């Protein structure tokens, strides 16, 4: 719950895949349904993309890394990723043990549309597409593949991340300790990892605040963005508090 000058709005930190809206307490759906405006990272009708040529990832990665990628994700997923972008292959690897039919942001968008609630975005789809393409490049994909031992590790990573999200215990935005260790082992420096976090999380948080401040002035706004953006001293809640807002966690 976000309050200032007698106006109240709400924000939900989402997990983009793996958790369904049906898993949340009824108060979440009730709050969505009562909103005058819904705000997402990207507006529901924004399907802009950055047009870049696909890569032959089997060739680009080399035989050893491609073989291990196939071991990790299986023939079907690897076949779908082979002609494409490194970012897509990386994401497919991350969600190998996720329920990809549970897409919380999309489900909230559908709820909003069913209730005829206006919706808008904080940034464009093209911006996100370009950012992911630059940060999850071939180098990042190779490190991700080479530092992942086996499918059990992928499964355990998904389990741990999901458990942390559901318990609401994640207090460290950006690259987690395990991923940082893997990236360092793969040749990244701490400065490079910090820069990635700044681009992926913190700069975006800061760019959203002026928009949210204006939207919250009239109250009754429901904001759904990735949970990582809300936590920490550079998170959305901390930045709003510096502008005189009160942010209170709702628990049931």
MARRO-142705 format. One record per atom (N, C-alpha, C): z, y, x. Coordinates in steps of 0.1 Angstrom, whole numbers, plus 5000, padded with zeros to 4 digits. Example, Ala and Ser with C-alpha at 12.3 -4.5 7.8 and 13.67 -1.06 7.14 Angstrom:
<nodes>
507849435132 507849555123 507849675132 507149785128 507149895137 507950005129 
</nodes>
This chain:
<nodes>
500049885008 500050005000 500050125009 499150225006 498950345014 499150465006 500150545009 500550655001 500650795008 500250895001 500351035006 500251134995 501051224994 500951334984 500851284970 501551174967 501651124954 500451034950 499551004960 498350924957 498550794964 498150684957 498350554963 497050474963 496750414974 495650324976 496050194983 495150104984 495549964990 494549925000 494949845009 494149785019 494449635022 493449555023 493649415026 492949375039 493649315048 493049275060 492349135058 491049125059 490349005056 490148915068 489848795065 489348695075 487948665070 486848695078 485548695072 485048555067 485648455072 485248315068 486448225069 486448135060 487548025060 488648045050 488748155044 489848185034 489148235021 489548175010 488948214997 489948314990 489348404982 490148494974 491148424965 490748304960 491648224952 492948184958 493048184972 494248154979 495248264979 494848384975 495748494975 496548504962 497748574962 498548594950 497748684940 498048664928 497348734917 497348884919 498348934925 498449084927 497249144935 496649064943 495549104951 494349124942 494049034933 492949044924 493249154914 494449164909 494849274900 494549414906 494949424918 494749554925 493349584927 492549484930 491049504931 490549554918 490849484907 490349504894 490649644889 491849704894 492249834889 491749944897 491049914908 490650024917 489450104911 489450234915 488350324911 487150314921 487550264933 486550254944 486850144953 485950064957 486149964968 485450004980 486049984992 485450025005 485549905014 484349875020 484149765029 483749815043 483749725053 483149765066 481749815064 480949735056 479549765053 479349755038 478649855032 478449855018 477649725014 478049675002 477449544997 475949554996 475349664994 473849674993 473149715006 473849715017 473249755030 472849625037 471549605038 471149475045 470249515057 470449635062 469649675074 470049585086 468949565094 469149475106 468449545117 468849505129 468149555142 467049445145 465849485146 464749395148 464549375163 465049255167 464849215181 464249075182 463449045192 462748915193 463848805195 463548685189 464448575192 464248515206 465248445211 465148385224 465048235222 464448165231 464548015232 465847985240 466947965232 468247955238 468347825247 467647725243 467647605252 467147635266 466147715267 465647755280 466447855286 466947955279 467748065284 469048015290 469647925283 470947875287 470847775299 469747705300 469647605310 470047465304 469647355310 469847225305 471347185304 472147225313 473547175313 474347245302 474147385301 474847455290 474347425276 473047405275 472447365262 472947235258 472947135267 473447005264 474947005259 475747095265 477147105261 477247175248 476447275245 476347335232 476147235221 475147155223 474847045214 475946955211 476646915222 477846835221 478946905212 479047035214 480147105207 479847135192 478547165189 478247195175 477447095167 476846995174 476046895168 474546935168 473746835165 472346845166 471846945155 472346935143 471847025132 472047165135 473347205138 473647345141 472847395153 472847315164 472147355176 470647375173 470047285164 468647305161 468447435153 469347475145 469247605138 469447725147 470147705158 470447815167 469447825178 468647725181 467847725193 466947835194 466247875184 465347995184 466048105177 466748185184 467548295178 468248385188 469348445184 470048535192 471348475197 471748505209 473048455214 474248475205 474248595198 475348625189 475448525178 474248485172 474248395162 474748255166 474348215178 474748085183 476248085186 476748195191 478248215194 479048205181 478548275171 479348275158 479248135152 478148065152 478047925147 479047835154 479247855167 480147775174 481647805170 481947935168 483247975163 483647915150 482647905141 482947855127 482647705125 482447635136 482147495134 483147415126 484447455127 485447385119 486047475108 485247575103 485647655093 485047615080 485647655069 485047635055 484147755053 482847745056 481947855055 481547885041 482047805031 481847845017 482847945013 483947965020 484948055017 484748185025 484148285018 483748415025 484548525017 485648555022 486548645015 485948785011 485348845021 484748975019 483648965008 482848865009 481748854999 482348824985 483448744984 484048714971 484648844965 485248924974 485749054969 484649144964 483449144971 482349214967 481849174953 481849044951 481448984938 482449024927 483749024930 484749064921 484549214917 484349294927 484049434925 482849464916 481749394919 480549404911 480749364896 481549254895 481749204881 482549304873 483449384879 484249484872 483549624872 482349624877 481549754878 482349864885 482949824896 483649924905 482749974915 482550104917 481650154928 482150104941 481250084951 481550034964 480750114975 481450124986 480750194997 481250125010 480550165021 480850105034 481350215044 482050175055 482450265065 481550275077 480550185078 479550185088 478350105083 477250105090 476050045086 475949905091 475149825084 474849685088 474049685101 473149785103 472449795115 473349825127 474349905125 475349935136 476049805140 476549725130 477249605133 476349505140 475049495135 474149395140 473849435155 473649555158 473449605172 474649575181 475849605176 477049585183 477249435187 477049355177 477249205179 476249155189 475049205188 473949165197 474249205212 474849325213 475149375227 476349305233 477349275225 478649225230 478649075231 477949005222 477848865222 476448825228 476248865240 474948845247 474848705253 473848685261 473648555267 474748525277 475248615284 476348595293 477648555286 477948625275 479048585267 478948445261 477748415257 477548275251 477748165262 477248195274 477348095284 478848075288 479648175289 481048165292 481748095280 481448125268 482048055257 481747905257 480547865260 480147725261 480847655273 480847725284 481347665297 482847645297 483547735289 484947735289 485547665278 484747605269 485147515258 485047375262 486147305263 486047165268 485347075258 485747075245 485146975236 485347025222 484946945212 485046985198 486446995193 487346915199 488746925196 489347065198 488847125209 489347255213 488847355202 487547345198 487047435187 487947415174 488247285171 489047265159 490447325160 491047305172 492347365174 492347515173 491347575179 491247725179 491247775165 490347705156 490247745142 491547725135 492247615137 493447585131 494547695134 494647725147 495647815152 495347955146 494147995146 493748135141 494048145126 493648035119 493848035105 495348035101 496147955108 497547955105 498148095108 497748155119 498248285122 497948395111 496648385106 496248475096 497048455083 497148325079 497848305066 499348335067 499948325078 501348355080 501548505082 500448585085 500548725088 501348755100 501148675110 501948695122 501248745134 499948775132 499148835143 499448985145 499949015157 500349155159 499549215171 498649135177 497849175189 496349185185 495849305183 494449315180 493549295192 492249265190 491349245201 491449105207 491049085219 490948955226 492248895227 492448775222 493748705223 493848645237 495048605240 495448565254 494548445259 494348345250 493548235254 492148275257 491548355248 490148395250 489948485263 490948565265 490948655277 490948565290 491848465289 491948365301 490548295303 489948255292 488648195294 487548285299 487548415294 486648505299 486848545314 488048555318 488348585332 487848465341 488048345336 487648225343 486048225344 485448285334 483948285334 483348405341 484148485347 483648595355 483848735350 484348755338 484648885333 485848945340 485849075340 487049145345 487949185334 489149215336 490049275326 489449405321 488949485329 488349615325 487149595316 486349495318 485249465309 485749415296 486749325296 487249275283 487949385275 488649475282 489249595275 488149685269 487049695276 485949775271 485349715258 485249585259 484749515247 485649535235 486949525237 487949545226 487749685221 487649785230 487449925226 486249945217 485149885221 483949895213 484049815200 484549695200 484549615189 485649655179 486749705183 487849725174 488349875174 488749925185 489550055185 488650175182 487450185188 486550295185 486150295170 485950185165 485550175151 486750215142 487950175145 489150215138 489250365137 489050435149 489150575149 488050645141 486850585141 485750645134 485950635119 486750535114 486950515100 487950615094 488950665102 490050735097 489650865090 488750945095 488351065087 487751035074 486950925073 486350885060 487450835050 488350755055 489450705047 490350815042 490650905051 491551015047 490951095035 489651115035 489051185024 489051105011 488750975013 488750885001 490150864995 491150855003 492550834999 493050964992 492451074993 492951194988 493051194972 492151114966 492151094952 492850964947 493250884957 493950764953 493150654947 493850544945 493350424938 492050364944 492050354957 490950304965 491450164970 490550064970 490849934976 489949914988 490549895000 489849885012 489949745017 488849675020 488849545026 488149545039 488849535050 488249525064 488949415071 488349375082 488849265091 490349295095 491149195094 492549215096 492849265110 492049235120 492249285133 492249435134 491549505125 491449645125 492749715120 493649645114 494749705107 496049705116 496049625126 497349605133 497349675147 498549685152 498649745166 498749895165 499049955177 499250105178 497950185177 496850115178 495550175176 494850125163 495650055155 495150005142 495050115131 494350085121 494150175110 495450225104 496450135102 497750175096 498450275105 498450245118 499150335128 498450475128 497150475128 496450595128 496650675115 496750615104 497050675091 498450735091 499350665097 500750715097 500850845105 500050855116 500050975123 499551095115 498851065104 498251175096 499151185083 500351135084 501251155073 501251055061 500450955063 500450845053 501650755055 502050695044 503050585045 502250455042 502350355051 501750225049 502850115048 502850055036 503949955034 503349815031 503849715037 503249585035 503849525022 502949465014 503349405002 503449255004 504549195001 504749055002 505248994989 504948864987 505348794975 505948664979 
</nodes>
